[in-house]
Amino acid sequence: MIFETLGLSKPILRAVQEQGYSTPTPIQIKAVPIILNGKDLMASAQTGTGKTAGFVLPILERLMSAPGTKSNRARVLVLTPTRELAAQVHDSVKKYSKYVEIHSTVVFGGVNINPQMRALRRGVDVLVATPGRLLDLFRQNAVKFSDIETLVLDEADRMLDMGFIHDIKTIQSLMPQSKQTLLFSATFSDEIRKLAAGMLENPTQVDVSPKNTTAKNVQQKIHPVDKKRKPKLLSHLIRDEKWSQVLVFSKTKHGANRLVKQLYDDGILATAIHGNKSQAQRTKALSEFKNGKVDILVATDIAARGLDIVQLPQVVNFDLPHVPEDYVHRIGRTGRAGREGHAISLVSADEIKQLQDIERVIKKNIERQEIEGFEPLHAVPDSRPVTASHKPNRDAKTKSNFWKNKSKDSNKRRRNSKPRRRKRSGDTSLVA
């Protein structure tokens, strides 16, 4: 399939072509027609799948049909969890609207609010924002939501993780009920379905993210090592393997800062990106990493969410994540666009549980390789054998038996006791 078959007009197709794209991705093939038809959409798509263009292109197409905005108003609102993602989405809007009369701006915290207020005063077609700064602007009467035609929740799962649920619901309550709502999430968790049930109207559900799978062109490897020797091992690997453009994941902000200093002491220039950094610092760090001034970027999971780095040959898990699905998201940042990628994890003995959880989720045991001179004094226990075979769902069977037994017990109690009122609870899940 080619972009010309998706129902997009020539000015937009021209901009797409200039970006070097000719074939749409699966999320674009599925999402674009739905959005063009004005329907609500609930889509599961991870970073790197082309989801941003998947909603930006049809939104621009729809805006072209009825141009014009009012002061302090927007027609389309895109909410993102992080400043970096907001900036990247806005950059995509600007690129794809190159040949159409579309006005856009981006607002987020950590920078002067006055230029953002001036930009909104003129009115915009597309407003990209983080929830906190958007509400600040609303409280100062710098933005109104009465003309919103389309609301996009990008990386909704991360917004919930970061505690934005109250802000999202507040913003939602200020908008027209008749708007189109598009929700994008890496997963369809119960929390996401509950959020969708309260915000979307008969949405079409699209899932193009195979659950908990890793790309075949990403080579995964574990280097067992004592925790205290992880920084020295990382320095050794960077030098010995001549690594460049390495994204290193740390589980904490302080750990990221400490690792940057330790690498610097070893003569390796690195920079950190996390929530305690100002927006100017985060933008500078990302820019220096992308243009090759700094080879090593140390990031926390939240700060790295939404980072769009085209060529990323190496991802290093300095610390294993506590949530195994985050491992999949992390290593999914390498090996894109058909290129081979490498995912290296430095694992100490106290991380065996996280490792076993990860291997269970990805349904494979990850190759181990001890590095000469860094053999651990505290051995990492052997992994449990993992197979991809589909055994009967023991949990489901247990649940089924539980409810059967519960029903029997309930019947017995009903026969032997007086009638009593039962509380009813509503089903908040969404079935699309």
Sequence and secondary structure as in RCSB ss.txt:
>XXXX:A:sequence
MIFETLGLSKPILRAVQEQGYSTPTPIQIKAVPIILNGKDLMASAQTGTGKTAGFVLPILERLMSAPGTKSNRAR
VLVLTPTRELAAQVHDSVKKYSKYVEIHSTVVFGGVNINPQMRALRRGVDVLVATPGRLLDLFRQNAVKFSDIET
LVLDEADRMLDMGFIHDIKTIQSLMPQSKQTLLFSATFSDEIRKLAAGMLENPTQVDVSPKNTTAKNVQQKIHPV
DKKRKPKLLSHLIRDEKWSQVLVFSKTKHGANRLVKQLYDDGILATAIHGNKSQAQRTKALSEFKNGKVDILVAT
DIAARGLDIVQLPQVVNFDLPHVPEDYVHRIGRTGRAGREGHAISLVSADEIKQLQDIERVIKKNIERQEIEGFE
PLHAVPDSRPVTASHKPNRDAKTKSNFWKNKSKDSNKRRRNSKPRRRKRSGDTSLVA
>XXXX:A:secstr
  GGGGT  HHHHHHHHHTT  S  HHHHHHHHHHHTT  EEEE  TTSSHHHHHHHHHHHHHHTS    TTBEE
EEEE SSHHHHHHHHHHHHHHTTTS   EEEE SSS SHHHHHHHHT EEEEEE HHHHHHHHHTTS B TT  E
EEETTHHHHHHTT HHHHHHHHHTS TTSEEEEEES   HHHHHHHHHH SS EEEE S TT   TTEEEEEEE 
 GGGHHHHHHHHHHHTT  SEEEE SSHHHHHHHHHHHHHTT  EEEE TTS HHHHHHHHHHHHTTS SEEEE 
HHHHTT   S   EEEESS  SSHHHHHHHHTTSS TT  EEEEEEE GGGHHHHHHHHHHHTS  EE   TT  
 SS               HHHHHHHHHHHHHHHHHHHHHHHS               
